[in-house]
Each structure stands twice: as structure tokens, then as C-alpha cells.
Amino acid sequence: MEIETLIEKCQEYVKANGFSLNPNQDVVERIVKGLLENEKKHGFQYCPCRRITGNAEEDKKNICPCIFHRKELEKLGHCLCGLFVR
């Protein structure tokens, strides 16, 4: 998958869920590159801000969009890596 394609998928996701992508395009591209790199290395688009343990069951909660992002959006106004913002 290419960077532009994943950004489009992220845009669809945020539109359907009532939040936004980070308005800083450089930040979005950096995070998306990290997601794609993790997919190449580990087989999944793990959030680049999360530690990958090697335990597939434990790590699946870190696949973007991770299980933490909604709570972080509510509390912080953005997810930990900064891809999604309120």
C-alpha cells in the first residue's frame, strides 16, 4: 500500500467516526510511513507510538486504529501518536 492510499483510508475512517486527521500534513505522512514500515516488518499496521512485544495476542490491540485512540481523543483531544484529532 502506498502512503496516499493509506491517508485516504484514514480520511474515510475519521469522516465516518466524527473526528479528524491531524491538520499538519507532515505529521500525518510521518505516522503513515511508520504504519507502513511496521506492516512490512511485522505484518500489521501497528501504531508507531506503541511498543511491539512480539506477542501477537497482546500486540493486536496496537493495530491502527488502536483500541486506545477513542479514549485518548476524549481525554487529550488527539490520539497518542497524533494521527487523529478532535
C-alpha positions as CSV (number, residue, x, y, z in Angstrom):
1,M,0.0,0.0,0.0
2,E,1.2,3.5,-0.8
3,I,1.2,6.5,1.6
4,E,-1.5,8.3,-0.3
5,T,-3.8,5.3,-0.3
6,L,-3.5,4.8,3.5
7,I,-4.0,8.5,4.1
8,E,-7.3,8.3,2.0
9,K,-8.4,5.3,4.1
10,C,-7.6,7.3,7.3
11,Q,-9.6,10.2,5.9
12,E,-12.6,7.9,5.3
13,Y,-12.3,6.5,8.8
14,V,-12.2,9.8,10.6
15,K,-15.1,11.2,8.5
16,A,-17.2,8.1,9.4
17,N,-16.3,8.5,13.1
18,G,-16.7,12.2,13.7
19,F,-13.1,13.3,14.3
20,S,-10.3,14.5,12.0
21,L,-6.8,13.8,10.8
22,N,-4.0,16.0,12.2
23,P,-4.1,19.2,10.2
24,N,-0.3,19.0,9.9
25,Q,0.3,17.0,6.7
26,D,4.0,16.4,7.7
27,V,2.8,14.7,10.9
28,V,0.2,12.6,9.1
29,E,2.8,11.5,6.5
30,R,5.4,10.6,9.1
31,I,2.9,8.5,11.1
32,V,1.5,6.8,8.0
33,K,5.1,5.9,6.9
34,G,5.6,4.4,10.4
35,L,2.4,2.3,9.9
36,L,3.5,1.1,6.6
37,E,7.0,0.3,7.9
38,N,5.5,-1.7,10.7
39,E,3.4,-3.6,8.3
40,K,6.5,-4.5,6.3
41,K,8.4,-5.5,9.4
42,H,5.7,-7.1,11.5
43,G,2.8,-7.9,9.1
44,F,0.4,-5.4,10.6
45,Q,0.0,-1.6,10.7
46,Y,0.9,-1.2,14.3
47,C,0.7,2.3,15.7
48,P,4.3,3.7,15.6
49,C,3.8,5.2,19.1
50,R,3.2,1.8,20.7
51,R,5.7,-0.8,21.7
52,I,5.5,-4.1,19.8
53,T,6.2,-7.0,22.1
54,G,6.2,-9.9,19.6
55,N,3.2,-11.4,21.4
56,A,0.5,-11.4,18.6
57,E,-2.4,-11.5,21.0
58,E,-1.1,-8.6,23.1
59,D,0.1,-6.6,20.1
60,K,-3.2,-6.8,18.2
61,K,-4.6,-4.0,20.4
62,N,-1.9,-1.7,18.9
63,I,-3.0,-2.1,15.2
64,C,-4.1,1.2,13.9
65,P,-6.7,2.4,14.8
66,C,-5.7,1.1,18.1
67,I,-8.1,0.3,21.0
68,F,-6.8,3.3,22.9
69,H,-7.5,6.1,20.3
70,R,-11.1,6.9,21.3
71,K,-10.3,7.4,25.0
72,E,-7.2,9.4,24.1
73,L,-9.3,11.7,21.8
74,E,-11.8,12.3,24.6
75,K,-9.1,12.9,27.2
76,L,-6.3,14.6,25.2
77,G,-8.0,15.8,22.1
78,H,-5.7,13.6,20.0
79,C,-4.5,10.0,20.0
80,L,-1.1,9.3,21.4
81,C,0.7,9.4,18.0
82,G,-1.2,12.5,16.9
83,L,-2.7,11.0,13.7
84,F,-6.3,11.5,14.9
85,V,-7.6,14.7,16.5
86,R,-10.9,16.0,17.8
